[in-house]
Amino acid sequence: MTHGERLPLAERKALLAARAEFDRARVALALHEVRTAVALPIGPARRARARPVAKVLVRLFGPLLGRARFGRWLRAASLALVAYRIVRNWRGIPR
């Protein structure tokens, strides 16, 4: 499509919606690839130990810090762990 041609409004909207849907699918695929590259494989035994510990931490620090502040801390800690795993993965350091 050149600058001289003008599509009807309905066709332009449909094209824009299709592009947006395609971009969302690409982003979702990229996020999935990053998650699989960064996430540690977790076995059933480790998962069984981790959930009660996380539950206790949430019940302890949730009321202590407040919901909004605790959410911010969890988000920051999550991002820090992701960055740490990415750096370890790039450097080839064993887990």
Steps between C-alpha positions, in 0.01 A plus 500: 500500500648832399425841644289588197248219553241534771309200626149540635479554875355154570787329315761710681343410836494132408863512391599678821311246711670212316842655553428553870391138540814382319718716725329364812565145382866580432542655846330202666729262315808703594395505867447126496847447352658725764312320778613159384859620466508662845277277713660233707367151450305420813427147606203387705705466820640851472158643415352329807760670722483843332125558521467481880802728542354755259164478675658572838696795361191652341296457818779651709607797286168575332329658800827638633586704189155553352370369171636769266845519657529121520399474133772748403760304698393173341515654153848642565624170642356311205672729250827474692483119491428503127797729437720277717395188309557668164852608601581151630364344182706729277816436696443125497519467878352168614202512735 
